[in-house]
């Protein structure tokens, strides 16, 4: 899988909170943010699949 650089401008308070969250997990801020985005993307795709299944079979 190829990687691409994404540059973000974020508030100092947000960066401090991200650093704290990442440190609690023994991760870098970059790894924490990427993992969070991956999890959020998975959640969205999973919910879409559930919604489509409910449309197909009907809600029970």
N, C-alpha and C positions, 0 to 999 in steps of 0.2 A: 504494500500500500504506500503510495507516495504521500509525502507530507507537504503542507503549504504553510507559510507564515501568515499569521493574523495579528495585526497590531491593534491594541485597544487603548483608548484613553478613558481612565476611570477615576472616580473620586478617591481622594486619599483615605477617607473613612472606610469606603468599601474595600480598598486594597488591604487596609489593616485587618478588617474582618476576614477577608479571604486568607490572609497570612495565618491568622489564628486558627481558622478551620483546617487549613492545610497542615499546620504544625501539630494539631491534635491527632492527625492521622499519619504523621510522619512523612508527609508528601511535600513536594514543591508546590508553589501557587499554580504554576503552569499545569502540573499533573492534576491537581485538584479541580481546576476549572475545566480541563478537558474531560475528566471523568464525570463531572457534573453535567456537562453538555451531552455526553454520550448517554448517560442515564435518562436525562430529560427526553432526548430523541427517541430512545427505546420506549419510554412511557407513552409518548405520543403515538408511535407506530403500533404499540400493543393496543392502546385504546381505540385506534382506528380499526384494527382487526376485530376487536370486540363489537364495535358499532356495526361493522359490515355483517358480522355473523348474526347479530340480533336482527338486522334488517332482513337477512335471508331466511332465518328460521322464525322470526317473530319473537317478541318479548314474551317471557313466560311469567 
